[in-house]
């Protein structure tokens, strides 16, 4: 469908194009007017001097006829004398044939001896493009046409880029957050497209993070409801079986379930706070990793080895973070290692560049390579693990969240001879 004239005039490139043409036309008119004002006026009088500088004759312009197309024509020999000219002007013969086109003024000069002469000052013939019907307005039209042909591709190229940006913004506003604008050139239009792409990418990342957070929260709530139901069911059954004289084993089982339920609620709340980026998790301070690791190793009877390289002797293992969260991360790793092994659990602390590296080793069954990423998901348990093994599946997920909130990372590796090695890297 072709746009109508009113709709076409609303297009930016048409309006810019017309504005340029109007500016060129006005400029051309002003230049023409200034040229006419600045040019010399036509001659009306003629003075003839001899070598001594004495005036030997004076005269005025001879009246010439002008044809309809604007050129001068010599008058016939019988032309009447003008009222203000000499009384015998009509007796002067024409300098050229009657009706012949001449260029330049003619002067009737009266000499001192009484003789009258005609003096013609010829002008050079004009070029073809200055002759009628060309002239000034024809030249103006040619200039306007040339400017229109020259400016249209430039203006259209600029506005086509703006139209591309408009279409991309409309698609982006309709919900397609993956839309990006092609960047052409380094001018303002290119910079605008680049700024739009940067903003669109940031917003798309934020929306994706928000969706991931919502999905994580939904999964967390779904798994939490299941995990909460299990100890509550066991507590209910234990109370029903206790009767009037509960045995110590029933009491211990109920206490264990209550402790498990309390731990689950505490870990769910902590996981929710770690997911909320704006949540206040505590005071950020300098934390001595050696002290934290030593206390937690003593608590769970694990061996601690500090440093084994040249950088370790020069660096104190001090990081910026929240002490209680870092303690929680180390404790979760040690409890997870103790849960799956009956042998020795050891911890090593080393310095590698700008990072402090803490490793927790166990002699358990290890983790299959394809599951070493999934074990950090909330409520994920390895195949074959049961609730009787202890834990609710949030310990390693909390370790990952704590490490990332401190600008670090955590991963699971295998070790020679069997078992697993969990590695936390934290910036010093």
Buried (B, 14 or more C-beta within 10 A) or exposed (E): EEEEEEEEEEBEBBBBBEEBBEEBBEEBEEEBEEEEEEEEEEEEEBEBEEEEEEEEBBBBBBBBEEEEEEBBBBBEEEBEBEEEBBEEBBEBEBBEEEEEEBEEBBBBBBEEEEEBBBBBEEEEEEEEEEBEEBEEEBBBEEBBEEBBEEBBEEBBEBBEBBBBBEEBBEEBEEEEBEBBBEBEEEEEBBEBBEEBBEEBEEEBEEEEEEEEEEEBBEEBEEBBEEBBEBBEEBBEBBEEEBEEEBEEEBEEBBEBBBEBBEBBBEBBEBBBBBBEEEEEBEEEEEBBBBEBBBEBBEEBEBEBBBBEEEEBEEBEBBBEBBBBBBBBBBBBBBBBBBBBBEEEBBBBBBBEEEBBBBBBBBBBEBBEEEEBEBBBBBBBBBEEBEBEEBBBBBBBBBBBBBBEBBEBEBBBBBEEEEBBBBBBBBEB
